[in-house]
Amino acid sequence: MRLFIGLPLPESYQESLAQLQERLKRLVRIRVGWTKRGTWHLTLKFLGEVAEDRVAGLGAALGGLRWPAFSLQAGSAGFFPNPARPRVLWAGLARGAPECKTLAEAVELACMDLGFEPEERPFSAHLTIARIKDAGRESWREVLAAAAVWPWPEALMDRVVLWRSELKSEGPVYTALAEGRASGGGGESAGGGAVPGPPGA
């Protein structure tokens, strides 16, 4: 199974994302892979292909994490790998970046204890807005400027989730398999119905 661990974002963010994308679509003429409303999240650790018998251990590891709930607010925007060759449009964090980094490090250590390889690149907290297949001759400066000043709400982060990502012709489908709660709450298996997900994870 293709798995990743991340922070789910509340409805206020899903709605704000949809509104921002409508604004940006008026500035872009080419086909862009927009992150889909309803499944937007902040990835803490991408695990890749994982055997099904390791899911229980991952769920227990998330339940064993001790971390305080914290406030998150997006702010600023940028491109990966860089503005000259835009492939991913992302929103940065104006609030909650240090807490995300600390939690990602705890998740990393917990996964290493289970035999998973550590990330080669340093963690960078960001929210993917869109994936760009062909940069073309678009005015990406206007897109970046509009995304950078978007008025994001503040949200409480109090759950970390293990998701399964299934790649389908209509886009990835995400299923929640387990979660851990903030403030020492235990993880619990999620019945998790499948929902359509954004390109990515």
Buried (B, 14 or more C-beta within 10 A) or exposed (E): BBBBBBBBBBEEBBEBBBEBBEEBEEBBEEEBBBBBBBBBBBBBBBBEEBEEEBBEBBBBBBBBBEBEEBEBBBBBBBBBEEEEEBBBBBBBBEBBBEBBBBBBEBBBEBBEEEEBEEEEEEBBBBBBBBBBEEBEEBEBEEBBEBBEEBEBEEBEBBBBBBBBBEEEEEBBBBBBBBBBBBEEBEBEBBEBEEEBBBBBB
